[in-house]
Amino acid sequence: MPGKVFFSVSMSLDGYTAPESMDGIFATPEQLEQNPLLSRGVNQWMELQSWIFPQRFFQKSLGLGEGGEEGLDNDIATRTFERTGASIMGKNMFDLGEGSWPEEAPFHTPVFVLTHQQRDPWKRPGDTTFHFVNDGIHSALDQARDAAGNRDVRIAGGSETILQYLNAGLIDEFSIALSPVLFGAGTRLFDGIDAAKIALEPIRSEPSPRVTHLTYAVRPR
């Protein structure tokens, strides 16, 4: 039996999953100091994701050692990883990650990248192989399902890719780590959603000291 298709993201209280710009992720310390806008984007993203950085799962998955916190946040991050048999992401997310992920990319499964370019698969240490798909979201999902077997397929991001799958009726459920931060501007998760076709069924709400984890099933309206 095939697994579910899901996404799991961190979101600010005002609905943003990314700052206005992530250009600062590649900037030097001198450039960050000279350009406050570069620093602001990086700082916002770090603040949004700050709930996961101390977790034992995160520390281990990035090869940072065996330390780290345990508890609800760590359990949820671990369950998300364990259920995922393959991931799908957009080209923008891949481009950001290619320059910032460690050599052993933190997926450890096949990853299918939506792109318009031709490129051979890119195999990384730790069982992550990036496959580049240039014939649409349905093709990428078919390939990801085949690769995932009985496990689930995660739509890793970014928001535009998630939105494409939501509007196509291809998402079964999703989780949001609602972070107590405000962006004011940036990339909203649900901008452009076809709300007339989508209904949500709450599954659970799990508050932790850092974020509130919200999980919903997606149903046709």
C-alpha positions in Angstrom: 0.0 0.0 0.0 1.5 3.4 -1.0 2.3 5.9 1.8 0.9 9.4 2.2 2.1 12.6 0.6 2.7 15.3 3.2 4.6 18.4 3.9 6.1 19.7 7.2 7.3 23.3 7.6 8.0 26.0 10.1 5.8 29.1 9.9 5.8 32.4 11.6 2.6 33.6 13.4 1.8 35.9 10.5 2.0 33.2 8.0 5.5 33.3 6.5 7.7 30.3 5.8 10.7 32.3 4.5 12.0 35.9 4.7 12.0 38.3 1.8 15.5 37.2 0.8 17.8 34.4 1.6 20.8 35.9 -0.3 22.6 36.4 3.0 23.1 32.7 3.5 26.0 32.9 1.0 27.3 36.3 2.2 30.6 36.7 4.0 30.7 38.1 7.5 31.9 41.4 6.1 29.0 41.6 3.6 26.5 40.8 6.4 27.9 43.6 8.5 27.8 46.1 5.6 24.3 45.2 4.4 21.7 45.0 7.2 19.1 43.5 4.8 21.2 40.4 4.2 21.6 39.9 7.9 17.9 40.4 8.5 16.9 37.6 6.2 19.3 35.2 7.7 18.4 36.2 11.2 14.7 35.8 10.5 15.2 32.3 9.1 17.4 31.2 12.0 14.8 32.5 14.4 12.0 30.7 12.6 13.9 27.4 12.6 15.4 27.8 16.1 13.2 25.2 17.6 14.9 22.4 15.8 18.6 23.3 16.1 19.0 22.1 19.8 17.3 18.8 19.1 19.2 15.5 19.4 17.9 14.4 16.1 19.2 17.5 14.3 22.6 17.3 16.0 23.0 13.7 15.0 21.7 14.1 11.4 24.2 16.8 10.7 27.0 14.9 12.3 27.4 17.3 15.1 27.6 14.7 17.8 25.4 12.7 20.1 24.3 15.6 22.3 21.1 17.6 22.1 17.7 17.9 23.6 15.0 15.2 23.8 11.3 15.7 24.2 8.3 16.5 22.0 10.2 18.6 19.4 12.8 15.9 19.0 10.2 13.2 18.8 8.3 15.0 16.0 11.5 15.7 14.0 12.5 12.0 14.4 9.1 10.8 13.3 9.1 13.1 10.3 12.4 11.7 9.2 11.5 8.1 9.8 8.3 8.2 7.8 9.9 9.8 4.8 10.9 7.4 2.0 11.6 10.1 -0.6 11.4 13.9 -0.9 10.4 16.4 -3.6 11.7 20.0 -3.7 11.7 22.9 -6.1 14.8 24.2 -7.8 15.1 27.3 -5.7 15.3 25.2 -2.5 17.8 22.9 -4.1 20.0 25.9 -5.2 20.0 27.3 -1.6 20.8 23.9 -0.1 23.5 22.9 -2.6 25.6 25.7 -1.4 24.9 25.3 2.3 24.2 21.6 3.1 27.1 19.5 4.4 28.7 16.9 2.1 26.4 14.3 3.7 23.1 16.0 2.8 20.5 15.7 5.6 17.9 13.6 3.7 19.3 10.0 3.4 16.7 9.1 0.9 16.1 9.9 -2.8 15.2 13.5 -3.5 13.4 14.6 -6.7 14.1 18.2 -7.7 11.6 20.0 -10.0 13.6 21.8 -12.7 13.6 22.8 -16.3 17.2 21.7 -16.7 18.7 18.4 -17.8 21.1 17.1 -15.2 22.4 13.7 -14.2 21.6 12.3 -10.7 23.8 13.7 -8.0 24.7 11.1 -5.4 25.9 12.2 -2.0 27.4 10.4 1.0 24.8 9.0 3.4 22.3 7.5 0.8 21.0 10.8 -0.5 20.7 11.0 -4.3 19.2 14.0 -6.0 17.2 13.3 -9.2 16.3 16.1 -11.5 12.8 16.0 -13.0 11.9 18.3 -15.9 8.5 16.9 -16.9 6.2 18.2 -14.1 5.0 17.6 -10.6 3.0 14.4 -11.4 6.1 12.8 -12.9 8.1 13.7 -9.8 5.5 12.3 -7.5 5.3 9.1 -9.5 9.0 8.6 -9.2 9.1 9.6 -5.6 6.3 7.1 -4.8 8.2 4.3 -6.5 11.3 5.2 -4.6 9.6 5.5 -1.2 7.9 2.1 -1.4 5.6 1.8 1.7 6.9 4.9 3.3 5.6 8.5 2.8 6.6 11.1 0.3 7.5 14.5 1.7 7.1 17.7 -0.3 10.1 19.4 1.2 9.5 22.9 -0.2 9.7 25.7 -0.9 6.3 27.2 -0.6 5.6 27.5 -4.3 6.2 23.8 -4.8 4.0 22.9 -1.8 1.3 25.1 -3.2 1.4 23.4 -6.6 0.9 20.0 -4.9 -1.9 21.4 -2.7 -3.8 22.9 -5.6 -3.5 19.8 -7.6 -5.1 17.8 -4.8 -2.0 15.6 -4.2 -1.4 16.3 -0.5 -2.9 14.0 2.1 -1.8 15.8 5.2 0.6 18.5 6.5 2.2 19.7 9.7 3.1 23.2 10.7 5.5 24.1 13.4 4.0 27.5 14.4 6.8 29.7 15.7 6.2 32.7 17.9 8.0 35.1 15.6 6.7 37.8 13.2 8.2 38.5 9.8 5.9 41.3 8.4 7.0 40.3 4.8 8.4 37.4 3.0 7.0 34.2 1.4 3.6 33.2 2.7 2.8 29.5 2.7 -0.8 29.8 1.4 -0.6 32.7 -1.1 -2.4 31.5 -4.2 -4.2 28.6 -2.5 -7.4 27.4 -4.3 -9.4 27.5 -1.1 -12.7 26.6 -3.0 -11.3 23.1 -3.6 -9.6 22.3 -0.3 -10.9 21.5 3.2 -8.9 20.8 6.3 -9.5 18.3 9.1 -7.6 19.0 12.3 -5.7 15.9 13.5 -3.8 17.2 16.5 -2.2 20.2 18.1 0.9 19.7 20.2 2.4 22.7 22.0 6.0 22.6 23.1 8.0 25.3 24.9 9.3 26.6 21.6 6.5 26.1 18.9 3.1 24.6 18.4 2.9 21.7 16.1 -0.4 21.6 14.1 -1.3 18.7 11.9 -4.2 18.6 9.4 -5.6 16.1 6.9 -6.4 17.5 3.5 -9.8 16.7 2.0 -11.5 17.8 -1.3 -14.2 20.4 -0.6 
